[in-house]
């Protein structure tokens, strides 16, 4: 394919989030696996101050980096909405055909970057603003899937102001409705950042204080004796068909709590079973629930849907949905699709084609009366 015929893909990574480092690993895998015969890749990092930087893809690929750099010896870019000019304005930055955001957490995965791209009228991979924002807030996501008839584990969610007014009453409610142990989480973070397992009242208060350092909304959830089951959902190549769901996978953590360190720093932190050792009926049920959650949460393109499988009752509880799941070489989302017959590079192709197709279909919408 000639250079002029290649699809120009901006892989945007980094960002102003506590999940910044995870993004650098995911983006390295995406850049390495995008076919250079089909795509002209433009790596763009976002540093912790929110500045955009363009990097030389040839240098990154030659170095075979497992973690991409951010803002080092790179051109700083300005944001320029189209059609007045290219999305990323810089001396050597060409117009972009489609953006592949590989960013995790608030100000990245929560609809913020998606809103910018909508205003710029640039196609992008993954869910739009609404679906991204919904899935980022664990409380709102649980409310919607519960309305869909999907089971959720009992939980209590509250804003900082309410905690300041009613801390004692909330502690009493948590102890009555949930008991101990309980998991305490910031409502809008992933990668287990700020998450702790509280075994008594003192630990509960300490855990809430920690979670409030990351978010002003906190979720406290009953600890369930459960297996962690994850499924990957992908938009069908036929826009009129329902989304496709992978085989289920299971994360068998080495400890009672699958922490950030266990996920990303400790190679022995967990064992990934792909596919998960489930009977046929449970597999079918998990796949159908994942599809229903994907649609109920307004997801598009892709998502990883996580469930808790109660060891005692066999109930499947919705855990959370990730609209930009990890894309490292060992991440569950690409592993699940590989086990389902879609390789890593083919998966990237599917996602980019879906983004371009959705943008084309939406281009016919009326913007005037």
QUIPENOR-V197732 format. One record per residue. N is the residue number from 1. RES is the residue in three letters. OMEGA is omega in whole degrees, 0 to 359 (none if undefined). D_LAST is the distance of its C-alpha to the last C-alpha in Angstrom with 1 decimal. Layout:
n=N res=RES omega=OMEGA d_last=D_LAST
n=N res=RES omega=OMEGA d_last=D_LAST
This chain:
n=1 res=UNK omega=179 d_last=41.5
n=2 res=UNK omega=180 d_last=41.2
n=3 res=UNK omega=182 d_last=39.9
n=4 res=UNK omega=183 d_last=36.9
n=5 res=UNK omega=181 d_last=36.0
n=6 res=UNK omega=176 d_last=36.3
n=7 res=UNK omega=183 d_last=33.5
n=8 res=UNK omega=185 d_last=33.5
n=9 res=UNK omega=173 d_last=33.4
n=10 res=UNK omega=174 d_last=33.6
n=11 res=UNK omega=185 d_last=35.6
n=12 res=UNK omega=186 d_last=34.9
n=13 res=UNK omega=182 d_last=37.6
n=14 res=UNK omega=175 d_last=39.5
n=15 res=UNK omega=183 d_last=37.5
n=16 res=UNK omega=184 d_last=38.3
n=17 res=UNK omega=175 d_last=39.5
n=18 res=UNK omega=177 d_last=42.8
n=19 res=UNK omega=182 d_last=42.2
n=20 res=UNK omega=185 d_last=42.1
n=21 res=UNK omega=178 d_last=45.4
n=22 res=UNK omega=180 d_last=44.3
n=23 res=UNK omega=182 d_last=41.3
n=24 res=UNK omega=177 d_last=43.7
n=25 res=UNK omega=180 d_last=45.6
n=26 res=UNK omega=183 d_last=42.6
n=27 res=UNK omega=178 d_last=41.2
n=28 res=UNK omega=179 d_last=44.6
n=29 res=UNK omega=180 d_last=44.6
n=30 res=UNK omega=180 d_last=41.1
n=31 res=UNK omega=182 d_last=41.9
n=32 res=UNK omega=187 d_last=45.3
n=33 res=UNK omega=174 d_last=43.8
n=34 res=UNK omega=186 d_last=40.9
n=35 res=UNK omega=181 d_last=42.2
n=36 res=UNK omega=177 d_last=42.8
n=37 res=UNK omega=182 d_last=42.8
n=38 res=UNK omega=188 d_last=39.2
n=39 res=UNK omega=166 d_last=37.7
n=40 res=UNK omega=187 d_last=38.1
n=41 res=UNK omega=177 d_last=38.2
n=42 res=UNK omega=179 d_last=37.4
n=43 res=UNK omega=180 d_last=38.9
n=44 res=UNK omega=179 d_last=37.2
n=45 res=UNK omega=174 d_last=38.9
n=46 res=UNK omega=183 d_last=37.7
n=47 res=UNK omega=185 d_last=40.7
n=48 res=UNK omega=175 d_last=41.4
n=49 res=UNK omega=178 d_last=40.1
n=50 res=UNK omega=178 d_last=36.7
n=51 res=UNK omega=181 d_last=37.5
n=52 res=UNK omega=181 d_last=36.4
n=53 res=UNK omega=177 d_last=39.1
n=54 res=UNK omega=180 d_last=39.3
n=55 res=UNK omega=180 d_last=42.4
n=56 res=UNK omega=184 d_last=44.2
n=57 res=UNK omega=180 d_last=43.8
n=58 res=UNK omega=179 d_last=47.0
n=59 res=UNK omega=180 d_last=49.0
n=60 res=UNK omega=181 d_last=47.6
n=61 res=UNK omega=180 d_last=48.3
n=62 res=UNK omega=181 d_last=51.8
n=63 res=UNK omega=180 d_last=52.6
n=64 res=UNK omega=183 d_last=51.6
n=65 res=UNK omega=174 d_last=50.6
n=66 res=UNK omega=177 d_last=50.0
n=67 res=UNK omega=183 d_last=48.2
n=68 res=UNK omega=178 d_last=45.9
n=69 res=UNK omega=178 d_last=46.4
n=70 res=UNK omega=171 d_last=44.0
n=71 res=UNK omega=182 d_last=43.9
n=72 res=UNK omega=178 d_last=47.4
n=73 res=UNK omega=184 d_last=48.1
n=74 res=UNK omega=179 d_last=44.4
n=75 res=UNK omega=176 d_last=41.8
n=76 res=UNK omega=185 d_last=39.5
n=77 res=UNK omega=170 d_last=35.9
n=78 res=UNK omega=178 d_last=33.0
n=79 res=UNK omega=182 d_last=29.4
n=80 res=UNK omega=181 d_last=27.0
n=81 res=UNK omega=174 d_last=23.3
n=82 res=UNK omega=2 d_last=22.2
n=83 res=UNK omega=180 d_last=21.3
n=84 res=UNK omega=182 d_last=23.3
n=85 res=UNK omega=179 d_last=26.3
n=86 res=UNK omega=180 d_last=28.0
n=87 res=UNK omega=180 d_last=27.3
n=88 res=UNK omega=186 d_last=31.0
n=89 res=UNK omega=177 d_last=32.3
n=90 res=UNK omega=186 d_last=36.0
n=91 res=UNK omega=185 d_last=38.5
n=92 res=UNK omega=185 d_last=39.0
n=93 res=UNK omega=181 d_last=35.9
n=94 res=UNK omega=174 d_last=33.9
n=95 res=UNK omega=184 d_last=30.2
n=96 res=UNK omega=178 d_last=29.7
n=97 res=UNK omega=183 d_last=28.3
n=98 res=UNK omega=179 d_last=28.4
n=99 res=UNK omega=174 d_last=29.7
n=100 res=UNK omega=180 d_last=32.3
n=101 res=UNK omega=177 d_last=32.6
n=102 res=UNK omega=187 d_last=36.2
n=103 res=UNK omega=184 d_last=36.1
n=104 res=UNK omega=173 d_last=37.3
n=105 res=UNK omega=181 d_last=36.9
n=106 res=UNK omega=183 d_last=35.0
n=107 res=UNK omega=180 d_last=32.9
n=108 res=UNK omega=186 d_last=32.9
n=109 res=UNK omega=189 d_last=32.3
n=110 res=UNK omega=182 d_last=30.5
n=111 res=UNK omega=182 d_last=26.9
n=112 res=UNK omega=180 d_last=27.7
n=113 res=UNK omega=179 d_last=28.1
n=114 res=UNK omega=177 d_last=25.3
n=115 res=UNK omega=177 d_last=22.9
n=116 res=UNK omega=181 d_last=24.2
n=117 res=UNK omega=175 d_last=23.6
n=118 res=UNK omega=179 d_last=20.0
n=119 res=UNK omega=180 d_last=19.3
n=120 res=UNK omega=179 d_last=21.3
n=121 res=UNK omega=180 d_last=19.5
n=122 res=UNK omega=177 d_last=23.0
n=123 res=UNK omega=179 d_last=24.0
n=124 res=UNK omega=181 d_last=26.6
n=125 res=UNK omega=172 d_last=29.0
n=126 res=UNK omega=184 d_last=28.9
n=127 res=UNK omega=175 d_last=26.8
n=128 res=UNK omega=188 d_last=23.6
n=129 res=UNK omega=186 d_last=23.4
n=130 res=UNK omega=181 d_last=23.6
n=131 res=UNK omega=179 d_last=26.4
n=132 res=UNK omega=181 d_last=28.3
n=133 res=UNK omega=180 d_last=28.3
n=134 res=UNK omega=185 d_last=29.3
n=135 res=UNK omega=179 d_last=32.2
n=136 res=UNK omega=180 d_last=33.4
n=137 res=UNK omega=185 d_last=34.2
n=138 res=UNK omega=180 d_last=37.0
n=139 res=UNK omega=181 d_last=36.8
n=140 res=UNK omega=179 d_last=33.2
n=141 res=UNK omega=180 d_last=33.7
n=142 res=UNK omega=179 d_last=36.7
n=143 res=UNK omega=183 d_last=35.0
n=144 res=UNK omega=181 d_last=32.3
n=145 res=UNK omega=175 d_last=34.9
n=146 res=UNK omega=177 d_last=37.1
n=147 res=UNK omega=177 d_last=34.4
n=148 res=UNK omega=180 d_last=34.3
n=149 res=UNK omega=178 d_last=38.0
n=150 res=UNK omega=183 d_last=39.4
n=151 res=UNK omega=173 d_last=42.5
n=152 res=UNK omega=175 d_last=42.7
n=153 res=UNK omega=180 d_last=45.8
n=154 res=UNK omega=180 d_last=46.3
n=155 res=UNK omega=175 d_last=45.0
n=156 res=UNK omega=178 d_last=44.4
n=157 res=UNK omega=181 d_last=41.7
n=158 res=UNK omega=176 d_last=41.6
n=159 res=UNK omega=181 d_last=40.3
n=160 res=UNK omega=182 d_last=42.7
n=161 res=UNK omega=179 d_last=42.6
n=162 res=UNK omega=177 d_last=43.5
n=163 res=UNK omega=180 d_last=46.4
n=164 res=UNK omega=180 d_last=47.7
n=165 res=UNK omega=193 d_last=47.8
n=166 res=UNK omega=186 d_last=48.9
n=167 res=UNK omega=183 d_last=50.7
n=168 res=UNK omega=180 d_last=53.7
n=169 res=UNK omega=179 d_last=51.7
n=170 res=UNK omega=177 d_last=49.5
n=171 res=UNK omega=179 d_last=52.6
n=172 res=UNK omega=179 d_last=54.2
n=173 res=UNK omega=180 d_last=51.2
n=174 res=UNK omega=181 d_last=51.1
n=175 res=UNK omega=181 d_last=54.8
n=176 res=UNK omega=187 d_last=54.5
n=177 res=UNK omega=186 d_last=51.5
n=178 res=UNK omega=184 d_last=51.8
n=179 res=UNK omega=179 d_last=55.3
n=180 res=UNK omega=357 d_last=56.7
n=181 res=UNK omega=179 d_last=56.1
n=182 res=UNK omega=177 d_last=52.4
n=183 res=UNK omega=180 d_last=50.0
n=184 res=UNK omega=188 d_last=48.2
n=185 res=UNK omega=164 d_last=45.1
n=186 res=UNK omega=187 d_last=42.5
n=187 res=UNK omega=189 d_last=39.2
n=188 res=UNK omega=175 d_last=37.2
n=189 res=UNK omega=175 d_last=39.8
n=190 res=UNK omega=179 d_last=41.2
n=191 res=UNK omega=179 d_last=44.3
n=192 res=UNK omega=179 d_last=46.4
n=193 res=UNK omega=179 d_last=46.2
n=194 res=UNK omega=182 d_last=47.3
n=195 res=UNK omega=177 d_last=48.3
n=196 res=UNK omega=180 d_last=51.7
n=197 res=UNK omega=184 d_last=53.8
n=198 res=UNK omega=183 d_last=55.3
n=199 res=UNK omega=179 d_last=58.5
n=200 res=UNK omega=186 d_last=59.4
n=201 res=UNK omega=180 d_last=58.2
n=202 res=UNK omega=178 d_last=59.1
n=203 res=UNK omega=178 d_last=57.3
n=204 res=UNK omega=180 d_last=54.2
n=205 res=UNK omega=179 d_last=54.0
n=206 res=UNK omega=180 d_last=54.7
n=207 res=UNK omega=178 d_last=52.0
n=208 res=UNK omega=178 d_last=49.4
n=209 res=UNK omega=178 d_last=50.3
n=210 res=UNK omega=181 d_last=50.0
n=211 res=UNK omega=181 d_last=46.5
n=212 res=UNK omega=173 d_last=45.3
n=213 res=UNK omega=182 d_last=46.2
n=214 res=UNK omega=184 d_last=43.3
n=215 res=UNK omega=177 d_last=40.7
n=216 res=UNK omega=173 d_last=40.4
n=217 res=UNK omega=185 d_last=39.7
n=218 res=UNK omega=178 d_last=42.6
n=219 res=UNK omega=176 d_last=43.1
n=220 res=UNK omega=188 d_last=46.6
n=221 res=UNK omega=177 d_last=47.1
n=222 res=UNK omega=175 d_last=50.1
n=223 res=UNK omega=182 d_last=52.2
n=224 res=UNK omega=174 d_last=52.3
n=225 res=UNK omega=194 d_last=55.2
n=226 res=UNK omega=170 d_last=52.8
n=227 res=UNK omega=181 d_last=52.2
n=228 res=UNK omega=183 d_last=49.1
n=229 res=UNK omega=182 d_last=47.2
n=230 res=UNK omega=178 d_last=44.2
n=231 res=UNK omega=178 d_last=41.9
n=232 res=UNK omega=180 d_last=39.5
n=233 res=UNK omega=184 d_last=36.2
n=234 res=UNK omega=178 d_last=34.3
n=235 res=UNK omega=179 d_last=31.2
n=236 res=UNK omega=176 d_last=32.2
n=237 res=UNK omega=174 d_last=32.1
n=238 res=UNK omega=184 d_last=30.4
n=239 res=UNK omega=181 d_last=26.9
n=240 res=UNK omega=183 d_last=27.2
n=241 res=UNK omega=178 d_last=30.6
n=242 res=UNK omega=179 d_last=31.5
n=243 res=UNK omega=179 d_last=32.6
n=244 res=UNK omega=181 d_last=36.2
n=245 res=UNK omega=181 d_last=38.8
n=246 res=UNK omega=166 d_last=42.0
n=247 res=UNK omega=177 d_last=45.5
n=248 res=UNK omega=173 d_last=46.2
n=249 res=UNK omega=180 d_last=48.1
n=250 res=UNK omega=174 d_last=50.3
n=251 res=UNK omega=177 d_last=51.2
n=252 res=UNK omega=184 d_last=54.8
n=253 res=UNK omega=179 d_last=55.2
n=254 res=UNK omega=181 d_last=58.7
n=255 res=UNK omega=181 d_last=58.4
n=256 res=UNK omega=184 d_last=57.0
n=257 res=UNK omega=181 d_last=54.0
n=258 res=UNK omega=187 d_last=52.0
n=259 res=UNK omega=177 d_last=51.6
n=260 res=UNK omega=181 d_last=49.9
n=261 res=UNK omega=179 d_last=53.4
n=262 res=UNK omega=184 d_last=54.0
n=263 res=UNK omega=193 d_last=50.7
n=264 res=UNK omega=185 d_last=50.9
n=265 res=UNK omega=184 d_last=54.4
n=266 res=UNK omega=183 d_last=56.9
n=267 res=UNK omega=179 d_last=57.3
n=268 res=UNK omega=185 d_last=59.2
n=269 res=UNK omega=180 d_last=56.7
n=270 res=UNK omega=174 d_last=55.4
n=271 res=UNK omega=178 d_last=55.7
n=272 res=UNK omega=177 d_last=52.7
n=273 res=UNK omega=180 d_last=53.3
n=274 res=UNK omega=358 d_last=51.0
n=275 res=UNK omega=178 d_last=50.8
n=276 res=UNK omega=177 d_last=51.6
n=277 res=UNK omega=181 d_last=54.7
n=278 res=UNK omega=174 d_last=53.1
n=279 res=UNK omega=187 d_last=53.9
n=280 res=UNK omega=182 d_last=51.7
n=281 res=UNK omega=179 d_last=50.3
n=282 res=UNK omega=177 d_last=49.4
n=283 res=UNK omega=180 d_last=47.8
n=284 res=UNK omega=180 d_last=45.6
n=285 res=UNK omega=180 d_last=44.7
n=286 res=UNK omega=180 d_last=43.8
n=287 res=UNK omega=179 d_last=41.6
n=288 res=UNK omega=178 d_last=39.7
n=289 res=UNK omega=179 d_last=39.3
n=290 res=UNK omega=178 d_last=38.0
n=291 res=UNK omega=180 d_last=35.3
n=292 res=UNK omega=179 d_last=34.3
n=293 res=UNK omega=179 d_last=34.2
n=294 res=UNK omega=182 d_last=32.1
n=295 res=UNK omega=181 d_last=29.4
n=296 res=UNK omega=183 d_last=29.7
n=297 res=UNK omega=178 d_last=29.4
n=298 res=UNK omega=178 d_last=26.1
n=299 res=UNK omega=177 d_last=28.2
n=300 res=UNK omega=176 d_last=27.2
n=301 res=UNK omega=184 d_last=29.5
n=302 res=UNK omega=170 d_last=32.7
n=303 res=UNK omega=169 d_last=34.5
n=304 res=UNK omega=182 d_last=38.1
n=305 res=UNK omega=184 d_last=38.6
n=306 res=UNK omega=179 d_last=41.9
n=307 res=UNK omega=168 d_last=44.0
n=308 res=UNK omega=178 d_last=47.3
n=309 res=UNK omega=183 d_last=49.7
n=310 res=UNK omega=182 d_last=52.1
n=311 res=UNK omega=184 d_last=55.6
n=312 res=UNK omega=185 d_last=57.0
n=313 res=UNK omega=185 d_last=54.5
n=314 res=UNK omega=180 d_last=52.6
n=315 res=UNK omega=174 d_last=49.3
n=316 res=UNK omega=179 d_last=46.4
n=317 res=UNK omega=173 d_last=44.6
n=318 res=UNK omega=177 d_last=41.2
n=319 res=UNK omega=179 d_last=41.9
n=320 res=UNK omega=177 d_last=38.9
n=321 res=UNK omega=179 d_last=36.3
n=322 res=UNK omega=184 d_last=36.1
n=323 res=UNK omega=171 d_last=32.9
n=324 res=UNK omega=182 d_last=34.8
n=325 res=UNK omega=178 d_last=38.3
n=326 res=UNK omega=180 d_last=41.3
n=327 res=UNK omega=176 d_last=41.8
n=328 res=UNK omega=182 d_last=45.4
n=329 res=UNK omega=182 d_last=47.9
n=330 res=UNK omega=182 d_last=49.1
n=331 res=UNK omega=185 d_last=45.9
n=332 res=UNK omega=185 d_last=45.3
n=333 res=UNK omega=179 d_last=41.9
n=334 res=UNK omega=178 d_last=43.1
n=335 res=UNK omega=180 d_last=46.4
n=336 res=UNK omega=180 d_last=44.9
n=337 res=UNK omega=176 d_last=43.0
n=338 res=UNK omega=178 d_last=46.1
n=339 res=UNK omega=180 d_last=48.0
n=340 res=UNK omega=175 d_last=45.4
n=341 res=UNK omega=178 d_last=45.6
n=342 res=UNK omega=181 d_last=42.9
n=343 res=UNK omega=185 d_last=44.6
n=344 res=UNK omega=182 d_last=43.4
n=345 res=UNK omega=177 d_last=42.1
n=346 res=UNK omega=177 d_last=40.6
n=347 res=UNK omega=178 d_last=38.8
n=348 res=UNK omega=177 d_last=37.3
n=349 res=UNK omega=181 d_last=36.2
n=350 res=UNK omega=183 d_last=34.5
n=351 res=UNK omega=180 d_last=32.6
n=352 res=UNK omega=178 d_last=31.4
n=353 res=UNK omega=178 d_last=30.4
n=354 res=UNK omega=180 d_last=28.5
n=355 res=UNK omega=180 d_last=26.6
n=356 res=UNK omega=179 d_last=25.8
n=357 res=UNK omega=179 d_last=24.8
n=358 res=UNK omega=179 d_last=22.4
n=359 res=UNK omega=179 d_last=20.8
n=360 res=UNK omega=181 d_last=20.5
n=361 res=UNK omega=181 d_last=19.0
n=362 res=UNK omega=181 d_last=16.3
n=363 res=UNK omega=179 d_last=15.5
n=364 res=UNK omega=180 d_last=13.5
n=365 res=UNK omega=180 d_last=11.0
n=366 res=UNK omega=177 d_last=7.3
n=367 res=UNK omega=178 d_last=7.0
n=368 res=UNK omega=178 d_last=3.8
n=369 res=UNK omega=none d_last=0.0
